[in-house]
């Protein structure tokens, strides 16, 4: 009797063909100004039960697992690419945005949900927390955009997207506990919940920094002894990063924070050993994003999402037009950011896969109305990708945070001034003024 391998070949053919078509479509969509990640989300929807594919998929546990692993890979890649000087430049404002900013954004978004959907205040705050954090995909979005941003603005956005997930996860879990509690929590319970926030942050920082230091030394030793190829180094970094993420999560820490700090420490302490692996790591990060958005798109039922599209768009409008700008202004005002920088950072607070992944938490906890939360989060992400993701270059130029091309000396003088020049090999005079570092002259006192 001949054994059929259709159970292997057909699903693999479908997945590979879908990924291939999505990648090609994504390349063309990027030329039209559309977000690359939007194509994968739409492709998953087309494969789903309401699309031509007709695949009924409701395995939220698998989507949750894949989403968390993918986010860990994306944050690891972002940490490896963040230089220490850049980290120091944007750390303080980004840290405030990733903590206080997420709380303020979630609270104001929750107020909008309460007014628009007439939900219980606890459920409204829960949905606000789900959509309150920016996307880890900001790393790739900033890298693939056609503009060079002011270093302080770019580093603030990148570091914020790497640090804000722990706060969003904590708020979501805390509010699920509040919703599920049979009685109103006491003041002591609320205070203990606040103190519990220190544990995931503490463990995340400790494990990420400690194991990052250890692996950095190990990579430098391996480079002297065996000289592994770039692909092997990338696999070493990937497996180590996922191990750090899993171990930190297991002991009650923030795996997202740990894997980002881990990548940051390794990338700066062993930059010579890490550099050959970055190209392969970029491929892993894009594969993680593509798989995550495809799976999350497959999980969505558009016909059900359409029933809540109007209030969901209202939530997106509150988030983009009120919650994010207020949170950004409150957090960046002490650091004397110019108004145009604040406006740009407020606008590009992109929502990616994180809200959809967080929306799976209430489904797994069997919270009433959790499926509605999932579809609202999906519409918010879709609106963010369409509006904020596609307008990043335009918004950067309007806000005046774009740096000139390194070879455009006329524009460079307008931005950097003319405090001395050096000769380019082709004979042109190029302004000095830290042009190579991509740092704008601090005419406003920065």
N, C-alpha and C positions, 0 to 999 in steps of 0.2 A: 504494500500500500504506500503510495507516494504522499509524503507530508507536504502540506501547503504552508507557505510562509507569507500568505496574504496578510495575516494579522500583524506582521512586521512591516512588509513592504508598503502597503497602502497608507497606513498612518504616517510613516516616514516620508513617503512621496508627497503626501498632502502638506505636511508641516514644512518640508524643505522648499516645495514650490511656493507656498504662501510666503515664506521668509524671503525667498529670492525676488518674487514679484514686489513685495513690500519695500525691499531695499532699493530696487530700481525706481519704483514710484516715489520713494522718499527722496532720492537724489534729484529727480525732476521737480518735485514739490518744493524742495529747498530753493531751487532757482526761481520759483514763482513767489517766494517769500513766506511759504507755509512752513509750519513747524515739522521737522523731520519725524518727530515722535507721533504726531497726529495721524500719519499714514498707518502706523502699526495699530493704533487704537481702532481706526476705521476698518482695517483689514480683519481684526478680530471680530468686530461686529458683523461684517459681511459673512464670515464663516459661521456665526452663531445661528440660533434657532429662528431668528427673524430675518436672516439674510439668505442668499442663494445656497450657502453651505448647509444650512438646516441642522447644525450640530447643537444638540441640547446639552449644555454643560453647566452644572451647578455645584461643582466640587470646590466650595469656598475654602476648605482646609488646604487643598493643594495650591490654590491661588495665593493664599496667605503665605504658605511655605516658599513658593517661588518668588513672591514679591519681596519677602524679607531677605532672601539670599541675593536677589538682584540688587536691592538697595545697598547691601553690604559690599558687593563688588564695585558699584558705582562710587560709593564713599571711599573705598580703598584706593581706587584709581585717582580720585580727586585729592586725597591726602598725599599720595606719592608725588603729585605734580605741584603741590603748594610749597613754594620756597619759604624758608624761615623769615626772610626780610618781608615778604608779602604777608605772612601770617602776623608778624608784629604790627604791620601797618594797619590791618583791618580787624585785629582781634577784639579790642575793647568795644567798638561800636557793634561788631557782629555778635559778640557775646550778649550784649544787651538786647539786640534784636531777637536772638535765638531763645531768650528767656522771657523777659518782660514783654517784648514785642509780640511773642506768640500768645501770651496770656491776654494782652489787651486786644489783639486781633480776634482771638477766640471769643472773648466776652462781647465785643461789639457785633461780631457775626452772629453770636447767639441771640443778641437782642433783635437783630434783623429777622432771624428765624422765628423767634417768639411772636413778632408782629405779623409776619407774612403767613406763617403756617398755623398759628394759634395752638402751639404745643405747650405742654407743661414746661416750666422754666428749666427743669433739670435736663429734659430731652433737648430743649433748644440749645443749652450750653454744650451738650454732648455733640450735637451736629456742628456747632461753632468750633469746637476743639478738633473735630475730624478734618475740617477744611482750613484750619488755622496756620499750617506750616507751609513754607515754600519748598520747591522741588529740589531734590538732590541732583536732578538733571540740569540744574543751572550750570554745573561744571562744563558739561558738553555743549550746552547752548551758548555759553560765552566763548568757548573755544572755537566753535564752528561759525559764529557770527562774523560778518565781514567788517566789523569795526574794532578798533583798538580803544578800549576804555581807559579813562584815568585810573591809575593804579589803586588809589584809595577806594574809589567806587567799586572797581572790579573785585578787589580783595575782600571788601565788606560783604558783597553779594555772595562770593564763593564760600567764604568761611561761615556765613550765616546759614547757607543751605547745607553745610556739613555738620553744623552744631544744633540745628533746631529740631531735629527729629526726636531726640530724647524727651524734650518738653512736651511735644505733641503727643507722644505715646503715653507719657505719664498722665497728662490731662485726660486723655481718652479713657484710660483704664480707671482713673479715679472717679470720673463721672459715670462710667458704667457701674461701678460699685455703688455710687450714690443713687442711681436710678433703680438698681436692683434691691437696695436695702428696704426692708419692710417698714422701717420707721425713719424719721428724720435724724440725721447724724448729730451727735452732740458736739460741743466746742472742742472737747478733748479729742474726739475722732478726727475732726478737721485738722487740728494741730498735728496729730500724729501722721496724717496724710502728707502734710507739708514737710514734716521732718523726713518722711520716707523718700522724698524727692532727692535728698542728699545721697542716699545709697546708690542708685543707678549712676548718678553723675560721678560720685567718688570712685566706685569700682571701674567705671568706664575709663576715667583718666588714669588710674593706677595701673590697670592691666594693659591698656593700650600703650602707655608710655614705657612701662617696664619691659614688656615683650618686644616692643619696637626697638628699644635699645639693644636687647639681646640679639634679635635677628640682624640688626645692622652690623653688629660686630661679627656675627656668623657669616654674613654675606661677604664682608671684606676678607675674612679668612679663606672662604671658598674661592674667592677671586684669585687669591695668591696660590692656592694649592691645586685647584682643578680647572679654573677658568671655564665655567659653564657657559653655554650659548645663551643668547638673549631669550629664546623661547623657554628654556629650562628655568632661567631666573624668573621669568614671568609666572611659570607654574609654581615655583617655590613661594613667590609672593602671594599668589592667589590662594594656595592651600593654607599658608600661614595666616593670611588675613581672615579667611573663613573660620579657621580654628579659633582665632582670637574672638571673632564675633560670637561663635557658638558657646565658647567657654564663659565669656563675660555674661551672656544672656542666662546661662545655666546657673551662675552663682548670684543672680539677681541684679546685675549691673546693666548698663546700657550698651548693648552690642554695637549700635550705630555709632555712638561716641567713641567707643574703644577702637573700632576698625578705622575710623577717620584719624584719630590720634596716632594709632599704630602706623598708618601709611605716612603721616606727616613726619614722624620721628625717623622711620627707615629711609624715607626719601631724602632727608636732609643729612643724616649721619652717614649714609652710604650712597651718596648721589652717583658716584662713579660706577658702582656696581648695579644701581637701579636703572640708570639711563638706557642701557641696551635692552631692557625689558619693557620700556614704556610703550613702544609701538604695539607689542603683543597685548599689553594690559589695556590699551585703548580698544583693541578688538574685543577683548573680554567684556569691557564695560558696555560697548555698543550691543553686543550679543545679549547681555543681561537686560538692557533697556528694551531691546526689540522683543525678547521673549516675554518680559513682564507686561508690556503694553498689549501685545497680541493676546495673552491669556486674560488680561483684565477686560479687553474688548470683547472677547468670547464670553466672558461671564455676564456681560450686560445684556439685558433684554430691552431693545429700543422701544418696543410697543408699550412696555410698562414705564420706561423713563419718560415717554411723551406725556403721560398722565400728570406728571409733576413738573413739566418743563417750565411753566410760567413762574411758579414760586421758586424753582431752582435758579432760574435766571435772575430773579430778584435777590436771592442769596448771593449769587456771584457779583451782582451790581453793588450790594452793600459791602462785600468783601473787598472789591477792587476800588470802589469809589469812596468808602468811608473807613472801614476797619483797618486796612493796610496803610493808607496815608496817615491816619491818626497815630497808629502804633509806630510808624517810621519817624514821624515828626517828634514824638515824645522821646524816642530812644536816641535820635541823632542830634537833637538840639543842644544837649550838653557838650557835644564834640565840635560845635561850630561848623557843621557842614553848610555850605551855601544852599540857598533855596532850590536852585536848579539840580543840584546833586540829590537832595532829599526827594524832589519830585520824580526824578528818574528811578531811584531805588524803590520808591513807593509803587511806581507803575509796573516795574518788572519783577514783582514778587510772584513769580510764576507758580502755579499749582500743577503738580505732576502726578505721578502714581501714588505718592504717599497718602493723600486723602482717600483714594480708592482702597488702598491696602488697610488703612485705619478703619474704613467703613465696614471691613469684614469682621472687626472685633465685636461690634454689637450683634452681628449675625451669629457668630460662634457662641456668644453669651445669651442668645435667644431673647434679646430685648424687643419689646413690642414695637412694631413699625420699623424694624431694622432694615428691611428690604427697601423701604422708601428712602431711608438715609443713604443707602448704597447708590441708588439711582440719582439722588440729588447731588451727592459727591461727584458722581460721574459727569453730570451736566456742568457742574462748577469747573471741573478739570477741563472739559471740552471747551467751555467758554474762555478759560484762561489760555489754553493753547492757541485758540483762534485769535484772540485779541492781544494778549500780552506777548505770547511767543512770536507772533508774526510781525509785531511792531517794534521789536527791540532795536534794530538799527535806526529806524525813523525816530524813536523816542530819544535815543542817545544823541543823535544830531540835533534834535530840537532842544535838548537840555544842555547842549554844549559840553558833554563829557567825553567826546571823541577826540582821541589823539591823532595827529596827522601821520601820514605814512612816513617812514624813516627817510625816504628818498625825496620827499616833498619839502624842500628847504624854505620855500616861500611861506607855506602854511606853518612850518615849524617855527619860523621867526615870530609869526603872529601869536603863537601859543607860548613858546619858551622865552621869547625876547631875543636879544642879540648880544649877550654878554660874552662874546668871544666865539670864534669859529675854528674849525679844523678842515683840512683839505681831504676831500674824498679822492680815491684813486683815479677817478675820471676828471679831476681838476675842479670840481664844484666845491664851494665853501659850505660846510655843514655846521649848524650850531652845536656847541658842546652841550651844556646844560642838561646832563643826565638823559639825553635823548635815547641812549641805548637801554636805559632801565624802564622807559615808558612812564616816567613820572612828570606830571605837569608842574610848571613853575608855580609857586605858591603865592600868587598875586593877592589871594584873599586871606593870607596869613596861615595857610596850612604848612 
